[in-house]
C-alpha cells in the first residue's frame, strides 16, 4: 500500500505549511502538522510527496480539443487565450483527464508562481511527485453538489463538470453563482442539476453560516454537513492521494529522467555484456571463415573426382548433390525405391487403421521388399492385415512367421510389389 506525504503550502512564502501522511486507501498515517516547510522534509522518508498549492493562484478552465499528449500541451495556450487575462507566454497550462461530456479540464497558473513554489520546495529539500491545486481536493461525487468551506474560500463542484473557487462569499452566494439558486429559490435552468448538497466545513463555519444552511435546506432535497475538526487538510489529502486532481508538473515542469543516473549502476554489467557480444560476433566470423575454407576444399576434391568420371564435362560444378543423382541415374540406380516404398507404407497404414489392436514393431526395406514386424492380439488380426494389403492391385503380403509372446502374437509380414 502506497503512502503519501501531502503538504499544503501557505498563501505566501512567510506562512507556515501544513502536512499529513495518508495512504491510497484513504487512511491517515499521521496527525496533521503545521510548521516551517523545511520541517516537513523530516516526515518524507520513503513516501511520495503531493503538494497542494493555493487555489487562489490557479484557475481551472475547460476546452474541447481532439489532440493528445505533446500536441495538446502545445495547442492549449491558443485555445484558451481569450479566457485568460494575462499573456499566454506568462502562463502554464496543465490538462487533466477528458470528462464524460468530451471537455478537458485545464489548470492555468503563472510561471512565476510555479517557479516560486518549486524554489521553496527545493530550498526545503523536498522533491514533489505531484503539484495539485488545493481545490481539487474536493472530490467529484456523481449526482451530488459538493461544497468545501476553507478559511475565507468556498470551493464548489456539481459532480459533473463545473468547479470553481470563490473568496469572501457565503455558501448561498456560491450556489447562486453556480446557477443552482435564483432570487426566489431554485433557478429555472437548474432543473437537471442535483438537489443533494454535500458540505465540508470546520465547526466554526457551521455556526457562522447557520442561516445559509437553513435557507439551503428549504430549496434543496438534502444538505449533508460534514464537520472537519482537524481542519480541511485531512479531507483534501485523502482525495488527492487517491489520484484525483490535475498535476501541474507537466510540460516544462515535468520530471526529466536522468538516464545517466539510471544506467550508472549497470555500467559494468553493460560493459561485460558488450564484451561478450563482441566475442560472440568474432567467434561467428572465425567459424564462418573456417567453414567457407572447408567448403572450398571439399568442392575442389569433388570436382577432381568428378573429372575422373566425366572428363569431357568441364563446366563448374554448382550442385554436387544434383550431380551425384545424375550419375546414379546414368548407371541405373535412380530414385525408384521411394516409388515402391512410400506407396507400400500407405497401403500398410490403411490396413493398420482398420485393425487398431495391432502394433508395428519395426519396418525394414531392401531390394523392393518391405519386412514388417507386428504385434497383434491374435492370428485372425494378422490375417486381416495380410488380406487388406493384398486387396490392392499393386502389392501382395504374406505372413512369414508367428510367435506368441504372453497374450500377444508377434509376426513378420513381407510386402512386395505384384510381379516383382
N, C-alpha and C positions, 0 to 999 in steps of 0.2 A: 504494500500500500504506500503510495507516494505521499510525502509530506511537503508542505509549502510554508514559507515564512512570508506572510502578507504584511507589507509595510505601507502605511498611509502617510503620504507627505503632508506637511503643513502648508498653509496658504503662501507663506514666504520663507525665505532662507533662515530667518531667525526663529521661526516657530518650531516647536518640538514635533517630532514624528510619533506615530503610534504603530505598534506591530503586534502580531499574534501568529502562532503556529497552528495550522489546521491540516487535515488530510483530505484526499479527494473523495472521501465518503461523507464529508461534512462534519467530522468530529473535531472539536477543539483539542489541541495538544498542549497548549499553554494558555494562561490567562492573558488578556490584553495588557500591554505595557506602553507607557508613554515616557519619552525622554529624548535626549540628543540623538541624532541619526546615527552617529558612529557607534553608539552602544548597541544598536540593533545588529551590527555585524557580529557580535558575540553569539547571537542566537541563530545565525545562519547554519552553521555546522554543515551537514550534508543535505540540507533542504534546498529546494529551488526557491528563488525569490520572485515574488509577484509584487510589483509596486503600484499602488493606487495614487494617481495624480489628481490634483484639484479639478473638480468638474467645471468650475467657473472659467478655467483656462482653455477648455476644449468645447467644440461644437459637434454634434452628431447630425449629419445630413443624410440624404438618400439620393441615389441615382440609379438609372437603369441602363447599363451598358452590357453588351454581349461579350466583351473582352474578358480575358483571364490573365492571372499572373503578372508578368512584367508589362504586358501591353495595357492591362487595366490600370496599373500604377502610373503609367505614362499618360493615359487618357483622362484620369480623374481631375487633375487641376483645370483642364479646359472645359470639362463637362460641368463643373461646379463653380466656374469662375464668376458667374452672375449672382451666386448665392453667398459669396463671402465678401467681407468689407475690405480686406487687405489685398495687396498684390500677391498673385499665386506663387511668385518666386520666394516669398517670405513664409510660405505655409507648407506644412507637411500633411499629406493625405494618406490615411490608413484605412483600407477597406476591410469589412467583415464578411460574414457568410451570407450568401444570397438568401433572401427570405421567400416565403411562400408566394407572395404577390409578384415576384421577379425583381424587386428592388434590392439594392445593395446598400447597407448602412455604411457610412464613411465618417470617421472621426477626423476633424480638421483642427490643427494646433500650430501655433507659430514655431518656427525653427528655433528662435531664441529661447523659448520656454523649454523645448525639448533639450537643447544643449545645456540649459541651466540645471534641469533635473538630473541629467546624466552626469554633469560635473559634480553636483552634490553627492550623488551616489558613489562616484569614483573616489572622491576625497574621503568618504566614509569607509572605503574598502568593500563596497557592496556591488556585486555584478548581477543585475536583474535578468531573469529569464523572460519576463513579460512586463510590459508597462501598460496599464489599463486605466482609463478614466474611472474615477470612483463611482460615478452614477451608473456605470454598467454593473455594479454590484447589486442592483435591484433586478432580480430575475424576472423574465417574461413568463407569466402564468397564463395559459390559454383560458379564454372566456372570463378573464378577471382584469379589473383595473387595479394597478399596483401603485402605492404612494409611499415614499420614504421621506420623513421629515428629519433632516440632518442639520443641526445648528440653525443657521439662517437660510437654509435652502430647502426647497421642496423638489424631489425627484419623482417623475411620473412616467409610466408607460401603460399602454392599453392592452398589453398581452399579445399584440399582433405586429404592428409596425411603428406606431407613434411612440416617441420617447423624447423627453426634454427635461431641463433643469431650470428652475426659476428661483430668484433670490428675493428675500424680504416680501414674500406673499403668503397668503393663507391657503390651506388645502382647498377651500371653496374656489379661490381665485385660480388655482392650478387646474381644477376640473372644468372651470369655465373656459380657460384658455385652450383646453383640450377639446372643447366643443361638446362636452358631456352635459353641462348645465347651461341654462339660459337665464333670462331675467325672472321668469316665473316657474322655474323647475327645470325638467329635462329639456334640452334643446331639441328642436324639430328634426335636425339632422342626426340625432343620436339614437334613432330607433333601432339600428343594428348594433349599437355599442352595448357591451356587457353592463349590467346594473349591479354587479358584485364588486365591492371595493375592499382591497386588502391593504391595510395600513401598518407601517413600521415606524415607531417613534419612541422617544425616551419618555419616562413618566412625567417629566415637567411639561413636555409638549402636549401630552394627552390633556393635562389640565388647562394649558394655555389655549388650546383650540377646542375646548369643550363645546362651545356654541356651534362651531363648524361641524363637529361630529353629529350633533343633534339635527342640524339642517340637512346634512347629507343623508341621514337615516330616513328623513321624510321623503326624499326623492329617489333613493336607491333601494334595491331589494334587500341588500345586506351591507353592513360596514363592519369588517372584522379588524379590530385593533390589536396589534401585537407589540407589547412593550419591550424595549431594549434596555434593561437595567445596567448593562455593561457598555453602553454606547453603541454606535452604529457599526464600528469596525468588525465585530464578530459576524454580523449579518452580511456585510459586504465581502468579507474574506471567504466565507463558506461558498458564496456564489461564484466568485472568480476562480477558486480552487477547483471547482467542478469543470472548468474550461470555458465558462461564459465570459463575455466581454471581448472587445476588439483590442488586439495587441498593437501598440504604437511602434513597436520595434520591427518596422518593415522598411523596404526600400533602402535608403542610405543609412538607416539606423538598424537594419537587420544584422544579425550576427554573421560575421565573416569567419568561416572556418580557417584556422591556421593549419594548412596541410603539412607544413614542415613540422609543426609540433605533433601532429597526429602520427606521422610516419617516423619521427625521430627514434622512438623506442624500438622500431623494427628495422633500423638501417642495417644492422649486422646480419640479420636473417635475410634481408633483401640482397645484400652483397653476396652471401653464400648461395642463395638461390640463383643469382645471376651467374656466378662462377660455375655452378652445376649445369646451368643451361648452356654456357659456352663450351664446357667439356663435352656435354652430350652432342652438341652440333658438330664439334671437332671429331668425336668418335664416329658419328654417322658419316662424315666426309671421308674419313680414313677407310671405313668399311666399303663405302661406295667406290672409292678408287681401287681398292683391292679386288672387289668383285668384278669391276669393269676390266681389270687386267686379266683376271682368271677367265672371264668370258671371251676376251680376245684370243687368249692362248688356246682355249678349247675349240674356238671356231677355226683357228689355223690348223689344229690337229684334225678336226673333222674334214676340213676342205682337202687336206693332204690325203686322207684315206679315201675320200670320195673320188679324187682324181685317179686313184688306182683302179677303182671300179668302172668309172666312166671317163676315160682320159680325153675323149672328144668334147666333153661338156666343160667349157672354160668360163661359164657365167659365174657371177658371185653367188654364193650360197646364202640366201637371206632367211630361209626357213628350214633349219636342219630336220625338224620333225616331219615336215611335209616331204622332204627329200627322202628320208628313210622309208616313209609309207609308199612313196612312188617306186622305190627299189624293190620293196617286198611284193608289190603288185606285179611288177615285171617278172618276178620269179614264182608267181602263182601263190603267194602267201598273203592274199588280200584279206580285208576285214570281213570274211564271210562268217566267222564264228558268232559274232553278235546277232547275225540274221537268223541263226538257229537257236542260240542260247536264250535270248530275250523272249521270243515268242513261246518257247517251251516253258519258261518260267511263268508267263502269263496264263498258259493253259493249266499249269500246276496250281496257280493261285486260285483259279476258278474252282478246281476240284477241292482244294482245301477249304474254300469258303462254304462249300456245300457239306463239308464234313468237319465241323469246327471242333469236334472232340479229338481230332488228330493233331500232332505237333511235328514240325520239321526240325530234325536234329542237326542235319548237315547236308550240304549240296556241293557236288564237285562236277566239273565239266572237262572232258578230254576226248579229242578226236570225234566230235559230233555226238557224243553220248553223255547224257546227264545222269549221274547217280545221286539218288535222294535217299537219305536215311530218315525214317519216320518212326514216330511212337503213336500207337492208337490203342483204344480200349479193347479191340477185338479184331479178328481176322476179317470179319464182314466189313468193317470200316475200311480196311486196307483194300479189299476187293472193290468197294465203291469208288475209291480214289483211282485205282487202276483203270476201271471201266470209264470213269469220267474223262481221264486224259485220252484214253484210246478212242473215245467217241469223235474226237476231232479228225478231220480228214488228213491232217498233216503229221501227227505224232502217234506213236504207239508206246504203251507202258507195259512192263512185265515185272512181277514180283520175283526177286532173285533169292531172297531168304527171309525167314521169320524166326523170331526168338522171343519167348515170353520172359519178361523181367517183372516180377511182382504181379501186379494187376494190370500191367501194360504189355503190349506186343510190339517189339521192335522189329522193323523190317527194312529191307533195302529194295527200292524200286528203281528200275532202269528205264529211262525215257530216251527214245531216239526218233529221228525223222523217218517217216514211212519211206521205204525203198532204199534206205542207206544201210 
